[in-house]
Amino acid sequence: MKKLPLALNLLALAVPGVLAAQNTPALSIPRIEGAMKADGKLDEPFWQQAAVTAMPYEIGPGENTPAGAETTVYVVDSGKSLRIAFKAKDPDPSKIAAVLRDRDSAYKDDFLGIRVDTFNTQQRALQFFVSARGVQMDLTYDETNGNEDDSWDAIWDSGAQIDADGYTVEMDIPYSSLKFKHSTEAQVWGIQFIRIRPRENRFVYSDRKDDRNNKCDLCQQNKISGFAHADPGRNILVNPTLTAGYGQYRNAPGQAFSSDGSNIDFGLDLTWSPTPNNTLSATYNPDFSQIEIDGAQLDVNTNFALFYPEKRPFFLESADFFSTPNELVYTRNIADPDYGARFTGRSGDNTYGFFGASDTQTNVLRPGPYGSRIGLINAESTDLVGTYRYNFNSTSNIGTLVTHRSGGDYSSTLAAVDGKWQKGGHTLTAQLMHSETDDALGYSADPFSGDAYFLAYNYSDREKSFNLRQLSYDPGFRADMGFIGQVDFTKSVVGGAYRWYPKDHFFNQISVNGDWDITHQVSVERLMEREIEAYVSANGKMQSFLQAGGGQRVRYWRGVNYDETFYTFYGQFTPFKSWQFELFYRGGDQIDFRNNALGRITTFEPGVTGSINDNISLNLNYVDEALRRDGGTVYHARLLDTRLSWQFNLRQRLRLAVQYGTTDFDLSLNPGQTDAELSDFGTQLVYSYKINPRTVFYAGYSDNYFGSDSIDSFQTNRSLFLKLGYAWQP
């Protein structure tokens, strides 16, 4: 493990378990109509008649201890929206972490909100959170795999105010954003109220207790009742977009810049929910421009293609419907689509989805046993994905997925069946896959096929966990709509962990974990890798996390079995309000893949995230990596990724991104390398104005520079772009 996940998994960062069943009667929600301004002032008269509850429990890091600060919750059904208010008291309001940030980015601050299961199926929930400065965050939660996804965006209203007692939040969530069964009778929804209070620890408060031996979550929520005759609205969203761009480029210093001229495109997204649990979306000439550049990654001494997360709105929405144990759907393979359509829905215990797109460019991940690369097939393609899942209960299910890509002389089809069974602390997950591919343009003259499977067993409770995994991928297996970067191997893994929970100490959780695995190549019956590793980790005050460990392995590369010993350290802590520091270190043996030799690697990755004041935030990540052997340095790479944001208010932001990378090579240790130094430098400046996630305005500039010891650094490209989007809900 290198880093803790982002604070999306709100409870997992504080406690390893999930919430236990409570025998609490459903909270009856009154229906009270009336005008509302969501500003965090609680001056509307209907709050005096609202249903009232509290968050009396600290469930992390404490184990159902009394909450260190009082939180009162008010809930009202307006007939067209769910209205919730929170009065969050604090014994020392000066310590409230409250910074102006962009939407979906305040997870390190004080915030609170809800996780609501409107269909009460205990399978999927929506989450709405607001920080003490009023920053909105919304996510989906899937009980099947325990994933939280903040790429989902809803249109809702909220406000917050900090005062002498703490802070107050108001939410006004339209029922069109919630989706639920329309009924003339009272309904029962599952709900959890959550407050995150980062101080010396990242305290988590809730309206219910926590049983760390229980693996289920949504099936243990408290309930609210009411919402008879609640109006879900027309569930129609029309989202036209207008984008414009102008770019220049050149291939050598001193050359005049060339340009393909300005580009202006109109796009249209349509979303309609004919029923509350079915959604149909279509897009024409979609704008998939990357407003936020990808995080910088080192691409030295690596054999596998780099993975970059999806950022384009059309593919992000409802992405959890197409999630399986393997990465069989990776929509960044769809590079430049003209149009697309998607249908997703749920009916009782059935979940289903489909999307298709027409792509003008066909990118293909070509995998192998020891590496992978991205290839380009010079043909348009049609991309199709369909999925169906039957849920036996909230934690056990069986499903199928089919993907297909075709264009010109190229086609690839994949079919997969997967299932999950969970009872108590036991979980069994399996997936079977088969593919048929005809890639005469770039891979093989003859059609080929392959099978793959994944099988995993896990047991976990409050203190311990144990896992077994077996996976196998044939040489001819391909997931061309997904991201499977390695094939032609089988792998077996056995591992486990044990946890302690000290009380009244600096560390509140200490764990040890490790595993042993062995990998063989299928086609030639060769040992590829045998590895054993172990780690000790601890969570403590200053919101700290520390992990240290290492291992030994035998790894095959180009006819040689190399013995490698490695060790790592990761530390993260927040000594000051809103400032987080982290450091990753790796050392030990490392194969020099390019030159087929064994070297010693040293990697340092420090990082800092913080707020210079209430408006300006900094995120800085640096990588320094060197591989040495035979008395010299094979390469020494440095990479800096800096993001500086000035948030004028909740709607306006100016963000500067700067990425700089340079790599030095010892030419005597790198036959065929012509340059002893390569460097790359890029910037992006973006102004954004967001009324909501779909009504937006962006204006930006970006450029890139390249240099080497034989070529002075020069600007290779520069561009300007604009984007305007408007959300209309008739």
MOURDA-V149394 format. One record per residue. RES is the residue in one letter. D_FIRST is the distance of its C-alpha to the first C-alpha in Angstrom with 1 decimal. Layout:
res = <RES & RES>
d_first = <D_FIRST & D_FIRST>
This chain:
res = <M & K & K & L & P & L & A & L & N & L & L & A & L & A & V & P & G & V & L & A & A & Q & N & T & P & A & L & S & I & P & R & I & E & G & A & M & K & A & D & G & K & L & D & E & P & F & W & Q & Q & A & A & V & T & A & M & P & Y & E & I & G & P & G & E & N & T & P & A & G & A & E & T & T & V & Y & V & V & D & S & G & K & S & L & R & I & A & F & K & A & K & D & P & D & P & S & K & I & A & A & V & L & R & D & R & D & S & A & Y & K & D & D & F & L & G & I & R & V & D & T & F & N & T & Q & Q & R & A & L & Q & F & F & V & S & A & R & G & V & Q & M & D & L & T & Y & D & E & T & N & G & N & E & D & D & S & W & D & A & I & W & D & S & G & A & Q & I & D & A & D & G & Y & T & V & E & M & D & I & P & Y & S & S & L & K & F & K & H & S & T & E & A & Q & V & W & G & I & Q & F & I & R & I & R & P & R & E & N & R & F & V & Y & S & D & R & K & D & D & R & N & N & K & C & D & L & C & Q & Q & N & K & I & S & G & F & A & H & A & D & P & G & R & N & I & L & V & N & P & T & L & T & A & G & Y & G & Q & Y & R & N & A & P & G & Q & A & F & S & S & D & G & S & N & I & D & F & G & L & D & L & T & W & S & P & T & P & N & N & T & L & S & A & T & Y & N & P & D & F & S & Q & I & E & I & D & G & A & Q & L & D & V & N & T & N & F & A & L & F & Y & P & E & K & R & P & F & F & L & E & S & A & D & F & F & S & T & P & N & E & L & V & Y & T & R & N & I & A & D & P & D & Y & G & A & R & F & T & G & R & S & G & D & N & T & Y & G & F & F & G & A & S & D & T & Q & T & N & V & L & R & P & G & P & Y & G & S & R & I & G & L & I & N & A & E & S & T & D & L & V & G & T & Y & R & Y & N & F & N & S & T & S & N & I & G & T & L & V & T & H & R & S & G & G & D & Y & S & S & T & L & A & A & V & D & G & K & W & Q & K & G & G & H & T & L & T & A & Q & L & M & H & S & E & T & D & D & A & L & G & Y & S & A & D & P & F & S & G & D & A & Y & F & L & A & Y & N & Y & S & D & R & E & K & S & F & N & L & R & Q & L & S & Y & D & P & G & F & R & A & D & M & G & F & I & G & Q & V & D & F & T & K & S & V & V & G & G & A & Y & R & W & Y & P & K & D & H & F & F & N & Q & I & S & V & N & G & D & W & D & I & T & H & Q & V & S & V & E & R & L & M & E & R & E & I & E & A & Y & V & S & A & N & G & K & M & Q & S & F & L & Q & A & G & G & G & Q & R & V & R & Y & W & R & G & V & N & Y & D & E & T & F & Y & T & F & Y & G & Q & F & T & P & F & K & S & W & Q & F & E & L & F & Y & R & G & G & D & Q & I & D & F & R & N & N & A & L & G & R & I & T & T & F & E & P & G & V & T & G & S & I & N & D & N & I & S & L & N & L & N & Y & V & D & E & A & L & R & R & D & G & G & T & V & Y & H & A & R & L & L & D & T & R & L & S & W & Q & F & N & L & R & Q & R & L & R & L & A & V & Q & Y & G & T & T & D & F & D & L & S & L & N & P & G & Q & T & D & A & E & L & S & D & F & G & T & Q & L & V & Y & S & Y & K & I & N & P & R & T & V & F & Y & A & G & Y & S & D & N & Y & F & G & S & D & S & I & D & S & F & Q & T & N & R & S & L & F & L & K & L & G & Y & A & W & Q & P>
d_first = <0.0 & 3.8 & 6.0 & 7.8 & 10.0 & 13.5 & 15.9 & 17.3 & 16.1 & 18.5 & 18.4 & 14.9 & 14.0 & 16.9 & 17.3 & 15.5 & 18.8 & 21.3 & 24.9 & 27.8 & 31.2 & 33.8 & 37.5 & 38.3 & 41.1 & 40.4 & 41.0 & 44.1 & 43.8 & 47.1 & 48.2 & 49.6 & 50.4 & 50.8 & 49.7 & 46.5 & 45.0 & 41.3 & 41.3 & 40.0 & 43.5 & 44.3 & 47.9 & 48.6 & 50.9 & 49.0 & 46.2 & 48.9 & 49.1 & 45.5 & 43.6 & 41.8 & 38.8 & 36.3 & 32.8 & 33.5 & 30.2 & 27.1 & 24.4 & 21.5 & 20.8 & 24.3 & 25.1 & 28.2 & 29.7 & 32.2 & 30.9 & 31.3 & 33.1 & 35.5 & 34.9 & 37.7 & 37.4 & 40.3 & 40.5 & 43.3 & 44.1 & 46.2 & 47.1 & 45.2 & 42.0 & 39.8 & 40.2 & 38.0 & 38.2 & 36.2 & 37.7 & 34.8 & 36.3 & 34.7 & 36.1 & 35.3 & 35.2 & 34.7 & 31.1 & 30.4 & 27.7 & 29.7 & 29.4 & 31.0 & 28.3 & 28.3 & 28.0 & 24.6 & 23.0 & 23.9 & 20.9 & 20.6 & 24.3 & 26.6 & 27.1 & 28.3 & 29.4 & 29.5 & 27.9 & 30.9 & 31.6 & 35.1 & 35.8 & 34.7 & 33.3 & 30.0 & 28.1 & 27.5 & 27.8 & 28.3 & 26.9 & 28.9 & 27.9 & 29.8 & 28.9 & 31.5 & 32.6 & 33.1 & 30.1 & 29.7 & 26.4 & 26.7 & 24.3 & 24.6 & 22.9 & 23.0 & 23.1 & 22.9 & 19.2 & 18.4 & 17.7 & 19.0 & 20.4 & 22.1 & 23.7 & 26.6 & 29.4 & 32.4 & 35.6 & 36.3 & 37.7 & 36.5 & 37.3 & 36.4 & 38.4 & 37.4 & 40.3 & 41.3 & 39.8 & 36.4 & 36.0 & 37.3 & 35.9 & 37.9 & 36.8 & 39.1 & 37.4 & 39.8 & 40.0 & 39.7 & 36.1 & 35.4 & 37.1 & 38.7 & 41.7 & 45.0 & 47.2 & 50.4 & 49.1 & 46.6 & 43.0 & 40.1 & 36.6 & 33.4 & 32.0 & 29.7 & 30.2 & 27.2 & 27.2 & 24.3 & 25.5 & 23.2 & 24.8 & 23.6 & 21.3 & 20.4 & 23.2 & 23.5 & 27.1 & 28.5 & 31.8 & 30.7 & 29.2 & 25.9 & 25.6 & 22.0 & 23.2 & 23.9 & 21.6 & 24.0 & 24.3 & 27.1 & 29.4 & 29.4 & 30.4 & 33.6 & 36.4 & 38.7 & 42.0 & 44.5 & 44.5 & 47.7 & 49.1 & 46.1 & 46.4 & 43.3 & 45.2 & 45.8 & 42.1 & 42.9 & 41.1 & 42.6 & 40.4 & 42.3 & 40.6 & 42.2 & 40.3 & 41.8 & 40.6 & 42.1 & 40.4 & 41.6 & 40.3 & 41.4 & 40.5 & 41.8 & 42.8 & 46.4 & 46.5 & 47.6 & 45.1 & 45.5 & 44.9 & 45.1 & 46.5 & 45.4 & 43.8 & 44.5 & 43.1 & 43.8 & 41.4 & 41.6 & 39.2 & 40.8 & 39.2 & 41.4 & 40.7 & 43.8 & 42.6 & 40.0 & 37.5 & 38.1 & 37.4 & 38.8 & 37.7 & 39.2 & 38.8 & 41.2 & 40.4 & 37.0 & 35.7 & 32.1 & 32.1 & 28.8 & 29.6 & 26.1 & 25.0 & 21.6 & 18.9 & 19.4 & 17.2 & 17.9 & 19.8 & 20.7 & 20.2 & 18.5 & 20.2 & 18.8 & 20.0 & 17.8 & 17.0 & 18.6 & 18.8 & 22.3 & 24.3 & 27.8 & 29.4 & 31.2 & 28.2 & 25.9 & 28.4 & 28.0 & 25.1 & 23.8 & 26.9 & 25.8 & 22.2 & 21.7 & 19.0 & 19.0 & 19.3 & 23.1 & 24.1 & 22.9 & 25.7 & 25.3 & 27.0 & 30.0 & 30.9 & 34.3 & 35.9 & 39.4 & 39.1 & 37.1 & 37.4 & 35.3 & 36.2 & 34.0 & 35.2 & 35.2 & 38.2 & 37.9 & 35.2 & 35.1 & 32.7 & 33.5 & 32.9 & 34.1 & 33.7 & 35.4 & 35.8 & 38.0 & 36.2 & 38.2 & 35.5 & 33.6 & 30.2 & 28.7 & 25.4 & 26.7 & 24.2 & 24.6 & 23.1 & 21.8 & 21.6 & 22.7 & 24.7 & 26.2 & 29.9 & 32.8 & 35.6 & 38.7 & 39.7 & 39.4 & 37.6 & 37.6 & 34.3 & 34.3 & 31.8 & 32.9 & 31.2 & 32.5 & 30.9 & 32.8 & 31.3 & 32.7 & 31.3 & 28.5 & 25.8 & 27.5 & 28.6 & 29.5 & 29.5 & 30.4 & 29.6 & 31.8 & 31.3 & 33.9 & 34.4 & 37.7 & 39.8 & 42.5 & 42.0 & 38.3 & 37.0 & 33.9 & 33.7 & 30.9 & 31.3 & 28.7 & 29.0 & 26.2 & 26.3 & 24.5 & 26.1 & 25.0 & 27.1 & 26.2 & 22.8 & 23.0 & 21.7 & 22.6 & 21.7 & 23.4 & 24.3 & 27.1 & 27.7 & 30.6 & 31.4 & 34.6 & 34.7 & 37.6 & 36.4 & 39.4 & 39.0 & 35.8 & 34.4 & 36.9 & 40.7 & 40.6 & 38.8 & 36.0 & 34.0 & 31.0 & 29.3 & 25.8 & 24.3 & 21.2 & 21.4 & 19.0 & 19.9 & 18.0 & 19.5 & 18.3 & 20.3 & 20.2 & 19.1 & 17.6 & 16.1 & 16.6 & 15.9 & 17.7 & 17.4 & 20.0 & 20.2 & 22.9 & 24.1 & 27.6 & 28.5 & 30.5 & 28.1 & 27.5 & 26.0 & 27.8 & 27.2 & 23.5 & 20.6 & 20.3 & 19.8 & 20.2 & 23.1 & 25.3 & 22.8 & 22.1 & 19.0 & 18.7 & 15.7 & 16.1 & 13.6 & 13.9 & 13.1 & 15.7 & 16.0 & 18.8 & 20.3 & 22.4 & 25.3 & 26.9 & 24.3 & 22.1 & 19.0 & 19.4 & 16.5 & 15.0 & 12.9 & 12.2 & 10.5 & 10.6 & 12.1 & 14.7 & 15.5 & 18.5 & 19.6 & 23.3 & 25.1 & 27.6 & 30.5 & 31.1 & 29.6 & 27.4 & 24.4 & 21.7 & 18.7 & 18.2 & 15.0 & 14.0 & 11.0 & 10.5 & 8.8 & 10.7 & 10.0 & 12.8 & 14.2 & 17.6 & 20.4 & 20.5 & 17.8 & 15.3 & 11.8 & 10.8 & 8.2 & 9.5 & 9.7 & 10.5 & 12.6 & 15.6 & 16.6 & 19.8 & 19.7 & 22.9 & 24.1 & 27.7 & 29.4 & 27.5 & 24.9 & 22.8 & 21.3 & 18.1 & 16.5 & 13.3 & 11.6 & 9.1 & 9.4 & 8.5 & 11.4 & 12.9 & 16.4 & 19.6 & 22.6 & 25.0 & 25.8 & 24.1 & 22.3 & 18.6 & 17.2 & 13.8 & 12.9 & 10.2 & 11.7 & 11.5 & 14.5 & 16.3 & 18.0 & 17.8 & 20.3 & 22.6 & 22.9 & 25.9 & 27.9 & 26.8 & 26.2 & 23.6 & 22.6 & 20.4 & 17.8 & 17.0 & 14.8 & 15.1 & 13.9 & 15.7 & 16.4 & 18.9 & 20.0 & 23.3 & 26.8 & 29.7 & 32.1 & 32.5 & 32.7 & 30.6 & 26.8 & 24.7 & 21.3 & 20.6 & 17.7 & 18.3 & 17.0 & 18.7 & 18.2 & 20.7 & 21.3 & 24.2 & 26.5 & 30.2 & 30.9 & 29.8 & 27.0 & 26.3 & 24.8 & 23.7 & 22.1 & 21.9 & 20.9 & 21.8 & 21.3 & 23.4 & 24.5 & 27.4 & 28.9 & 32.2 & 32.7 & 36.5 & 36.4 & 34.6 & 36.0 & 36.1 & 33.4 & 33.5 & 30.2 & 29.9 & 27.0 & 27.1 & 25.0 & 25.9 & 24.6 & 26.3 & 25.9 & 28.2 & 29.1 & 31.1 & 33.7 & 34.7 & 31.3 & 31.0 & 34.1 & 34.9 & 33.1 & 35.9 & 34.4 & 33.0 & 31.4 & 30.2 & 29.5 & 28.9 & 29.5 & 29.6 & 30.5 & 30.9 & 32.9 & 33.2 & 35.4 & 34.9 & 37.0 & 35.8 & 38.2 & 35.8 & 33.0 & 35.7 & 38.5 & 37.2 & 38.3 & 36.4 & 37.8 & 35.9 & 36.1 & 33.7 & 34.2 & 32.7 & 33.7 & 33.3 & 34.4 & 34.5 & 36.6 & 39.3 & 39.2 & 39.3 & 36.8 & 38.4 & 37.8 & 37.1 & 37.1 & 37.7 & 38.1 & 39.1 & 38.3 & 39.3 & 38.3 & 40.3 & 39.4 & 41.3 & 40.6 & 43.8 & 43.9 & 47.6>
